[in-house]
Amino acid sequence: MTRVRGDGSVKCPKCGIKISPEDTTEEIYTVLEPVMRDNVLEKIVVQCKRCQSRISLVGFKPHEES
């Protein structure tokens, strides 16, 4: 994946709640669909549980080997 600043969290664009990749409880959001292309993660669609917004997280890059 691409390098991100901070802890990789994003805010829901509608209600502002923090969506963190470290949260595995699915209390704040639900992963609806990981979208793959040629065995590479292209985007992840999540749904905010507070306001029900669907959010597409994009910008993933394949791991480059040294």
PyMOL Python script that loads the backbone (N, CA, C, O; Angstrom):
from pymol import cmd

cmd.read_pdbstr("""\
ATOM      1  N   MET A   1       0.853  -1.178   0.000  1.00  0.00           N
ATOM      2  CA  MET A   1       0.000   0.000   0.000  1.00  0.00           C
ATOM      3  C   MET A   1       0.886   1.224   0.000  1.00  0.00           C
ATOM      4  O   MET A   1       2.067   1.161   0.341  1.00  0.00           O
ATOM      5  N   THR A   2       0.303   2.325  -0.384  1.00  0.00           N
ATOM      6  CA  THR A   2       1.065   3.563  -0.389  1.00  0.00           C
ATOM      7  C   THR A   2       1.338   3.987   1.041  1.00  0.00           C
ATOM      8  O   THR A   2       0.624   3.600   1.966  1.00  0.00           O
ATOM      9  N   ARG A   3       2.355   4.768   1.207  1.00  0.00           N
ATOM     10  CA  ARG A   3       2.652   5.280   2.541  1.00  0.00           C
ATOM     11  C   ARG A   3       1.648   6.360   2.889  1.00  0.00           C
ATOM     12  O   ARG A   3       1.339   7.222   2.067  1.00  0.00           O
ATOM     13  N   VAL A   4       1.144   6.310   4.104  1.00  0.00           N
ATOM     14  CA  VAL A   4       0.180   7.298   4.565  1.00  0.00           C
ATOM     15  C   VAL A   4       0.758   8.007   5.767  1.00  0.00           C
ATOM     16  O   VAL A   4       1.574   7.462   6.509  1.00  0.00           O
ATOM     17  N   ARG A   5       0.321   9.214   5.934  1.00  0.00           N
ATOM     18  CA  ARG A   5       0.749   9.973   7.116  1.00  0.00           C
ATOM     19  C   ARG A   5      -0.164   9.606   8.273  1.00  0.00           C
ATOM     20  O   ARG A   5      -1.341   9.303   8.078  1.00  0.00           O
ATOM     21  N   GLY A   6       0.377   9.636   9.450  1.00  0.00           N
ATOM     22  CA  GLY A   6      -0.418   9.321  10.620  1.00  0.00           C
ATOM     23  C   GLY A   6      -0.683   7.831  10.722  1.00  0.00           C
ATOM     24  O   GLY A   6       0.136   7.010  10.309  1.00  0.00           O
ATOM     25  N   ASP A   7      -1.837   7.492  11.276  1.00  0.00           N
ATOM     26  CA  ASP A   7      -2.159   6.086  11.518  1.00  0.00           C
ATOM     27  C   ASP A   7      -3.046   5.471  10.440  1.00  0.00           C
ATOM     28  O   ASP A   7      -3.503   4.338  10.596  1.00  0.00           O
ATOM     29  N   GLY A   8      -3.296   6.195   9.352  1.00  0.00           N
ATOM     30  CA  GLY A   8      -4.110   5.670   8.271  1.00  0.00           C
ATOM     31  C   GLY A   8      -5.597   5.904   8.449  1.00  0.00           C
ATOM     32  O   GLY A   8      -6.399   5.424   7.648  1.00  0.00           O
ATOM     33  N   SER A   9      -5.975   6.631   9.483  1.00  0.00           N
ATOM     34  CA  SER A   9      -7.387   6.912   9.724  1.00  0.00           C
ATOM     35  C   SER A   9      -7.902   7.957   8.746  1.00  0.00           C
ATOM     36  O   SER A   9      -7.150   8.798   8.252  1.00  0.00           O
ATOM     37  N   VAL A  10      -9.199   7.885   8.478  1.00  0.00           N
ATOM     38  CA  VAL A  10      -9.890   8.895   7.678  1.00  0.00           C
ATOM     39  C   VAL A  10     -11.154   9.284   8.431  1.00  0.00           C
ATOM     40  O   VAL A  10     -11.621   8.551   9.302  1.00  0.00           O
ATOM     41  N   LYS A  11     -11.697  10.436   8.090  1.00  0.00           N
ATOM     42  CA  LYS A  11     -12.967  10.861   8.681  1.00  0.00           C
ATOM     43  C   LYS A  11     -14.074  10.633   7.673  1.00  0.00           C
ATOM     44  O   LYS A  11     -13.888  10.839   6.474  1.00  0.00           O
ATOM     45  N   CYS A  12     -15.222  10.209   8.159  1.00  0.00           N
ATOM     46  CA  CYS A  12     -16.392  10.072   7.306  1.00  0.00           C
ATOM     47  C   CYS A  12     -16.710  11.462   6.764  1.00  0.00           C
ATOM     48  O   CYS A  12     -16.820  12.414   7.537  1.00  0.00           O
ATOM     49  N   PRO A  13     -16.860  11.591   5.443  1.00  0.00           N
ATOM     50  CA  PRO A  13     -17.121  12.914   4.880  1.00  0.00           C
ATOM     51  C   PRO A  13     -18.482  13.498   5.268  1.00  0.00           C
ATOM     52  O   PRO A  13     -18.685  14.708   5.163  1.00  0.00           O
ATOM     53  N   LYS A  14     -19.406  12.661   5.710  1.00  0.00           N
ATOM     54  CA  LYS A  14     -20.739  13.160   6.075  1.00  0.00           C
ATOM     55  C   LYS A  14     -20.846  13.511   7.561  1.00  0.00           C
ATOM     56  O   LYS A  14     -21.279  14.611   7.906  1.00  0.00           O
ATOM     57  N   CYS A  15     -20.453  12.579   8.445  1.00  0.00           N
ATOM     58  CA  CYS A  15     -20.656  12.817   9.881  1.00  0.00           C
ATOM     59  C   CYS A  15     -19.366  13.124  10.633  1.00  0.00           C
ATOM     60  O   CYS A  15     -19.414  13.604  11.765  1.00  0.00           O
ATOM     61  N   GLY A  16     -18.204  12.851  10.016  1.00  0.00           N
ATOM     62  CA  GLY A  16     -16.927  13.211  10.630  1.00  0.00           C
ATOM     63  C   GLY A  16     -16.343  12.195  11.596  1.00  0.00           C
ATOM     64  O   GLY A  16     -15.279  12.440  12.164  1.00  0.00           O
ATOM     65  N   ILE A  17     -16.997  11.072  11.797  1.00  0.00           N
ATOM     66  CA  ILE A  17     -16.465  10.072  12.726  1.00  0.00           C
ATOM     67  C   ILE A  17     -15.158   9.494  12.182  1.00  0.00           C
ATOM     68  O   ILE A  17     -14.992   9.357  10.970  1.00  0.00           O
ATOM     69  N   LYS A  18     -14.246   9.161  13.067  1.00  0.00           N
ATOM     70  CA  LYS A  18     -12.943   8.619  12.680  1.00  0.00           C
ATOM     71  C   LYS A  18     -13.080   7.147  12.289  1.00  0.00           C
ATOM     72  O   LYS A  18     -13.586   6.326  13.053  1.00  0.00           O
ATOM     73  N   ILE A  19     -12.616   6.841  11.084  1.00  0.00           N
ATOM     74  CA  ILE A  19     -12.603   5.465  10.586  1.00  0.00           C
ATOM     75  C   ILE A  19     -11.146   5.028  10.566  1.00  0.00           C
ATOM     76  O   ILE A  19     -10.344   5.538   9.785  1.00  0.00           O
ATOM     77  N   SER A  20     -10.818   4.089  11.423  1.00  0.00           N
ATOM     78  CA  SER A  20      -9.436   3.652  11.585  1.00  0.00           C
ATOM     79  C   SER A  20      -9.239   2.228  11.086  1.00  0.00           C
ATOM     80  O   SER A  20     -10.051   1.350  11.377  1.00  0.00           O
ATOM     81  N   PRO A  21      -8.158   1.992  10.329  1.00  0.00           N
ATOM     82  CA  PRO A  21      -7.872   0.619   9.896  1.00  0.00           C
ATOM     83  C   PRO A  21      -7.509  -0.296  11.061  1.00  0.00           C
ATOM     84  O   PRO A  21      -7.534  -1.519  10.924  1.00  0.00           O
ATOM     85  N   GLU A  22      -7.175   0.288  12.197  1.00  0.00           N
ATOM     86  CA  GLU A  22      -6.839  -0.501  13.384  1.00  0.00           C
ATOM     87  C   GLU A  22      -8.079  -1.037  14.098  1.00  0.00           C
ATOM     88  O   GLU A  22      -7.970  -1.945  14.922  1.00  0.00           O
ATOM     89  N   ASP A  23      -9.262  -0.483  13.790  1.00  0.00           N
ATOM     90  CA  ASP A  23     -10.510  -0.910  14.423  1.00  0.00           C
ATOM     91  C   ASP A  23     -11.020  -2.170  13.735  1.00  0.00           C
ATOM     92  O   ASP A  23     -11.519  -2.107  12.611  1.00  0.00           O
ATOM     93  N   THR A  24     -10.899  -3.287  14.391  1.00  0.00           N
ATOM     94  CA  THR A  24     -11.355  -4.559  13.823  1.00  0.00           C
ATOM     95  C   THR A  24     -12.699  -5.001  14.401  1.00  0.00           C
ATOM     96  O   THR A  24     -13.157  -6.107  14.116  1.00  0.00           O
ATOM     97  N   THR A  25     -13.336  -4.148  15.212  1.00  0.00           N
ATOM     98  CA  THR A  25     -14.587  -4.513  15.871  1.00  0.00           C
ATOM     99  C   THR A  25     -15.811  -4.325  14.989  1.00  0.00           C
ATOM    100  O   THR A  25     -16.859  -4.905  15.269  1.00  0.00           O
ATOM    101  N   GLU A  26     -15.706  -3.531  13.935  1.00  0.00           N
ATOM    102  CA  GLU A  26     -16.815  -3.160  13.069  1.00  0.00           C
ATOM    103  C   GLU A  26     -17.924  -2.448  13.845  1.00  0.00           C
ATOM    104  O   GLU A  26     -19.095  -2.544  13.477  1.00  0.00           O
ATOM    105  N   GLU A  27     -17.565  -1.738  14.913  1.00  0.00           N
ATOM    106  CA  GLU A  27     -18.540  -0.924  15.635  1.00  0.00           C
ATOM    107  C   GLU A  27     -18.749   0.415  14.940  1.00  0.00           C
ATOM    108  O   GLU A  27     -19.842   0.977  15.019  1.00  0.00           O
ATOM    109  N   ILE A  28     -17.740   0.937  14.266  1.00  0.00           N
ATOM    110  CA  ILE A  28     -17.803   2.246  13.619  1.00  0.00           C
ATOM    111  C   ILE A  28     -18.133   2.112  12.133  1.00  0.00           C
ATOM    112  O   ILE A  28     -18.892   2.916  11.593  1.00  0.00           O
ATOM    113  N   TYR A  29     -17.585   1.131  11.489  1.00  0.00           N
ATOM    114  CA  TYR A  29     -17.791   0.945  10.049  1.00  0.00           C
ATOM    115  C   TYR A  29     -17.777  -0.532   9.705  1.00  0.00           C
ATOM    116  O   TYR A  29     -17.318  -1.367  10.486  1.00  0.00           O
ATOM    117  N   THR A  30     -18.289  -0.840   8.518  1.00  0.00           N
ATOM    118  CA  THR A  30     -18.299  -2.198   7.998  1.00  0.00           C
ATOM    119  C   THR A  30     -17.612  -2.200   6.642  1.00  0.00           C
ATOM    120  O   THR A  30     -17.862  -1.318   5.821  1.00  0.00           O
ATOM    121  N   VAL A  31     -16.756  -3.169   6.401  1.00  0.00           N
ATOM    122  CA  VAL A  31     -16.153  -3.335   5.086  1.00  0.00           C
ATOM    123  C   VAL A  31     -17.192  -4.013   4.202  1.00  0.00           C
ATOM    124  O   VAL A  31     -17.615  -5.136   4.476  1.00  0.00           O
ATOM    125  N   LEU A  32     -17.601  -3.320   3.136  1.00  0.00           N
ATOM    126  CA  LEU A  32     -18.600  -3.879   2.229  1.00  0.00           C
ATOM    127  C   LEU A  32     -17.975  -4.672   1.100  1.00  0.00           C
ATOM    128  O   LEU A  32     -18.459  -5.744   0.736  1.00  0.00           O
ATOM    129  N   GLU A  33     -16.877  -4.127   0.539  1.00  0.00           N
ATOM    130  CA  GLU A  33     -16.312  -4.791  -0.628  1.00  0.00           C
ATOM    131  C   GLU A  33     -14.867  -4.390  -0.879  1.00  0.00           C
ATOM    132  O   GLU A  33     -14.579  -3.211  -1.085  1.00  0.00           O
ATOM    133  N   PRO A  34     -13.965  -5.347  -0.865  1.00  0.00           N
ATOM    134  CA  PRO A  34     -12.616  -5.071  -1.364  1.00  0.00           C
ATOM    135  C   PRO A  34     -12.635  -5.284  -2.876  1.00  0.00           C
ATOM    136  O   PRO A  34     -13.084  -6.330  -3.346  1.00  0.00           O
ATOM    137  N   VAL A  35     -12.158  -4.314  -3.636  1.00  0.00           N
ATOM    138  CA  VAL A  35     -12.167  -4.406  -5.095  1.00  0.00           C
ATOM    139  C   VAL A  35     -10.751  -4.714  -5.566  1.00  0.00           C
ATOM    140  O   VAL A  35      -9.819  -3.945  -5.329  1.00  0.00           O
ATOM    141  N   MET A  36     -10.611  -5.856  -6.238  1.00  0.00           N
ATOM    142  CA  MET A  36      -9.316  -6.309  -6.725  1.00  0.00           C
ATOM    143  C   MET A  36      -9.269  -6.200  -8.245  1.00  0.00           C
ATOM    144  O   MET A  36     -10.278  -6.379  -8.926  1.00  0.00           O
ATOM    145  N   ARG A  37      -8.077  -5.903  -8.763  1.00  0.00           N
ATOM    146  CA  ARG A  37      -7.854  -5.935 -10.213  1.00  0.00           C
ATOM    147  C   ARG A  37      -6.486  -6.558 -10.424  1.00  0.00           C
ATOM    148  O   ARG A  37      -5.486  -6.064  -9.903  1.00  0.00           O
ATOM    149  N   ASP A  38      -6.442  -7.630 -11.179  1.00  0.00           N
ATOM    150  CA  ASP A  38      -5.193  -8.357 -11.442  1.00  0.00           C
ATOM    151  C   ASP A  38      -4.477  -8.732 -10.143  1.00  0.00           C
ATOM    152  O   ASP A  38      -3.263  -8.567 -10.024  1.00  0.00           O
ATOM    153  N   ASN A  39      -5.241  -9.237  -9.174  1.00  0.00           N
ATOM    154  CA  ASN A  39      -4.721  -9.650  -7.858  1.00  0.00           C
ATOM    155  C   ASN A  39      -4.084  -8.521  -7.068  1.00  0.00           C
ATOM    156  O   ASN A  39      -3.247  -8.771  -6.201  1.00  0.00           O
ATOM    157  N   VAL A  40      -4.470  -7.276  -7.354  1.00  0.00           N
ATOM    158  CA  VAL A  40      -3.978  -6.107  -6.620  1.00  0.00           C
ATOM    159  C   VAL A  40      -5.187  -5.362  -6.058  1.00  0.00           C
ATOM    160  O   VAL A  40      -6.174  -5.148  -6.761  1.00  0.00           O
ATOM    161  N   LEU A  41      -5.102  -4.971  -4.786  1.00  0.00           N
ATOM    162  CA  LEU A  41      -6.181  -4.221  -4.157  1.00  0.00           C
ATOM    163  C   LEU A  41      -6.292  -2.851  -4.813  1.00  0.00           C
ATOM    164  O   LEU A  41      -5.343  -2.069  -4.786  1.00  0.00           O
ATOM    165  N   GLU A  42      -7.448  -2.560  -5.402  1.00  0.00           N
ATOM    166  CA  GLU A  42      -7.672  -1.279  -6.069  1.00  0.00           C
ATOM    167  C   GLU A  42      -8.383  -0.298  -5.150  1.00  0.00           C
ATOM    168  O   GLU A  42      -8.010   0.873  -5.078  1.00  0.00           O
ATOM    169  N   LYS A  43      -9.415  -0.778  -4.441  1.00  0.00           N
ATOM    170  CA  LYS A  43     -10.121   0.067  -3.485  1.00  0.00           C
ATOM    171  C   LYS A  43     -10.876  -0.806  -2.494  1.00  0.00           C
ATOM    172  O   LYS A  43     -11.090  -1.998  -2.715  1.00  0.00           O
ATOM    173  N   ILE A  44     -11.269  -0.175  -1.401  1.00  0.00           N
ATOM    174  CA  ILE A  44     -12.101  -0.828  -0.397  1.00  0.00           C
ATOM    175  C   ILE A  44     -13.317   0.065  -0.185  1.00  0.00           C
ATOM    176  O   ILE A  44     -13.184   1.271   0.020  1.00  0.00           O
ATOM    177  N   VAL A  45     -14.499  -0.535  -0.236  1.00  0.00           N
ATOM    178  CA  VAL A  45     -15.723   0.209   0.023  1.00  0.00           C
ATOM    179  C   VAL A  45     -16.167  -0.128   1.441  1.00  0.00           C
ATOM    180  O   VAL A  45     -16.375  -1.293   1.779  1.00  0.00           O
ATOM    181  N   VAL A  46     -16.311   0.912   2.269  1.00  0.00           N
ATOM    182  CA  VAL A  46     -16.759   0.737   3.646  1.00  0.00           C
ATOM    183  C   VAL A  46     -18.043   1.534   3.855  1.00  0.00           C
ATOM    184  O   VAL A  46     -18.349   2.457   3.100  1.00  0.00           O
ATOM    185  N   GLN A  47     -18.783   1.161   4.888  1.00  0.00           N
ATOM    186  CA  GLN A  47     -20.004   1.890   5.223  1.00  0.00           C
ATOM    187  C   GLN A  47     -19.925   2.360   6.661  1.00  0.00           C
ATOM    188  O   GLN A  47     -19.686   1.570   7.574  1.00  0.00           O
ATOM    189  N   CYS A  48     -20.127   3.651   6.853  1.00  0.00           N
ATOM    190  CA  CYS A  48     -20.147   4.242   8.189  1.00  0.00           C
ATOM    191  C   CYS A  48     -21.414   3.780   8.902  1.00  0.00           C
ATOM    192  O   CYS A  48     -22.509   3.869   8.348  1.00  0.00           O
ATOM    193  N   LYS A  49     -21.266   3.291  10.118  1.00  0.00           N
ATOM    194  CA  LYS A  49     -22.432   2.799  10.847  1.00  0.00           C
ATOM    195  C   LYS A  49     -23.217   3.925  11.519  1.00  0.00           C
ATOM    196  O   LYS A  49     -24.362   3.725  11.924  1.00  0.00           O
ATOM    197  N   ARG A  50     -22.607   5.110  11.641  1.00  0.00           N
ATOM    198  CA  ARG A  50     -23.315   6.232  12.253  1.00  0.00           C
ATOM    199  C   ARG A  50     -24.316   6.845  11.272  1.00  0.00           C
ATOM    200  O   ARG A  50     -25.481   7.044  11.614  1.00  0.00           O
ATOM    201  N   CYS A  51     -23.852   7.148  10.031  1.00  0.00           N
ATOM    202  CA  CYS A  51     -24.712   7.857   9.072  1.00  0.00           C
ATOM    203  C   CYS A  51     -25.039   7.032   7.834  1.00  0.00           C
ATOM    204  O   CYS A  51     -25.778   7.495   6.966  1.00  0.00           O
ATOM    205  N   GLN A  52     -24.503   5.822   7.737  1.00  0.00           N
ATOM    206  CA  GLN A  52     -24.747   4.897   6.628  1.00  0.00           C
ATOM    207  C   GLN A  52     -24.106   5.315   5.304  1.00  0.00           C
ATOM    208  O   GLN A  52     -24.444   4.749   4.264  1.00  0.00           O
ATOM    209  N   SER A  53     -23.196   6.284   5.312  1.00  0.00           N
ATOM    210  CA  SER A  53     -22.498   6.685   4.088  1.00  0.00           C
ATOM    211  C   SER A  53     -21.608   5.559   3.606  1.00  0.00           C
ATOM    212  O   SER A  53     -21.001   4.844   4.404  1.00  0.00           O
ATOM    213  N   ARG A  54     -21.537   5.406   2.290  1.00  0.00           N
ATOM    214  CA  ARG A  54     -20.612   4.452   1.684  1.00  0.00           C
ATOM    215  C   ARG A  54     -19.396   5.234   1.218  1.00  0.00           C
ATOM    216  O   ARG A  54     -19.524   6.252   0.539  1.00  0.00           O
ATOM    217  N   ILE A  55     -18.228   4.758   1.583  1.00  0.00           N
ATOM    218  CA  ILE A  55     -16.982   5.471   1.333  1.00  0.00           C
ATOM    219  C   ILE A  55     -16.028   4.548   0.585  1.00  0.00           C
ATOM    220  O   ILE A  55     -15.780   3.420   1.011  1.00  0.00           O
ATOM    221  N   SER A  56     -15.497   5.034  -0.531  1.00  0.00           N
ATOM    222  CA  SER A  56     -14.511   4.276  -1.306  1.00  0.00           C
ATOM    223  C   SER A  56     -13.124   4.760  -0.933  1.00  0.00           C
ATOM    224  O   SER A  56     -12.806   5.938  -1.098  1.00  0.00           O
ATOM    225  N   LEU A  57     -12.305   3.863  -0.437  1.00  0.00           N
ATOM    226  CA  LEU A  57     -10.922   4.182  -0.085  1.00  0.00           C
ATOM    227  C   LEU A  57     -10.047   3.686  -1.226  1.00  0.00           C
ATOM    228  O   LEU A  57     -10.021   2.492  -1.522  1.00  0.00           O
ATOM    229  N   VAL A  58      -9.331   4.602  -1.866  1.00  0.00           N
ATOM    230  CA  VAL A  58      -8.514   4.282  -3.034  1.00  0.00           C
ATOM    231  C   VAL A  58      -7.074   4.716  -2.796  1.00  0.00           C
ATOM    232  O   VAL A  58      -6.758   5.341  -1.783  1.00  0.00           O
ATOM    233  N   GLY A  59      -6.204   4.374  -3.747  1.00  0.00           N
ATOM    234  CA  GLY A  59      -4.819   4.825  -3.651  1.00  0.00           C
ATOM    235  C   GLY A  59      -3.867   3.735  -3.184  1.00  0.00           C
ATOM    236  O   GLY A  59      -2.750   4.024  -2.754  1.00  0.00           O
ATOM    237  N   PHE A  60      -4.296   2.505  -3.265  1.00  0.00           N
ATOM    238  CA  PHE A  60      -3.448   1.397  -2.866  1.00  0.00           C
ATOM    239  C   PHE A  60      -2.486   1.063  -3.997  1.00  0.00           C
ATOM    240  O   PHE A  60      -2.863   1.098  -5.168  1.00  0.00           O
ATOM    241  N   LYS A  61      -1.272   0.748  -3.656  1.00  0.00           N
ATOM    242  CA  LYS A  61      -0.282   0.337  -4.639  1.00  0.00           C
ATOM    243  C   LYS A  61       0.268  -1.024  -4.238  1.00  0.00           C
ATOM    244  O   LYS A  61       0.341  -1.338  -3.050  1.00  0.00           O
ATOM    245  N   PRO A  62       0.653  -1.830  -5.213  1.00  0.00           N
ATOM    246  CA  PRO A  62       1.246  -3.136  -4.865  1.00  0.00           C
ATOM    247  C   PRO A  62       2.562  -2.951  -4.151  1.00  0.00           C
ATOM    248  O   PRO A  62       3.277  -1.976  -4.383  1.00  0.00           O
ATOM    249  N   HIS A  63       2.878  -3.885  -3.285  1.00  0.00           N
ATOM    250  CA  HIS A  63       4.132  -3.868  -2.557  1.00  0.00           C
ATOM    251  C   HIS A  63       5.288  -4.064  -3.540  1.00  0.00           C
ATOM    252  O   HIS A  63       5.300  -5.021  -4.314  1.00  0.00           O
ATOM    253  N   GLU A  64       6.247  -3.158  -3.500  1.00  0.00           N
ATOM    254  CA  GLU A  64       7.405  -3.284  -4.379  1.00  0.00           C
ATOM    255  C   GLU A  64       8.502  -4.042  -3.661  1.00  0.00           C
ATOM    256  O   GLU A  64       8.896  -3.683  -2.552  1.00  0.00           O
ATOM    257  N   GLU A  65       8.985  -5.080  -4.290  1.00  0.00           N
ATOM    258  CA  GLU A  65      10.033  -5.881  -3.665  1.00  0.00           C
ATOM    259  C   GLU A  65      11.388  -5.284  -3.984  1.00  0.00           C
ATOM    260  O   GLU A  65      11.589  -4.740  -5.070  1.00  0.00           O
ATOM    261  N   SER A  66      12.325  -5.381  -3.040  1.00  0.00           N
ATOM    262  CA  SER A  66      13.657  -4.813  -3.230  1.00  0.00           C
ATOM    263  C   SER A  66      14.533  -5.714  -4.057  1.00  0.00           C
ATOM    264  O   SER A  66      15.692  -5.384  -4.312  1.00  0.00           O
TER     265      SER A  66
END
""", "prot")
cmd.dss("prot")
cmd.show_as("cartoon", "prot")
cmd.util.cbc("prot")
cmd.orient("prot")
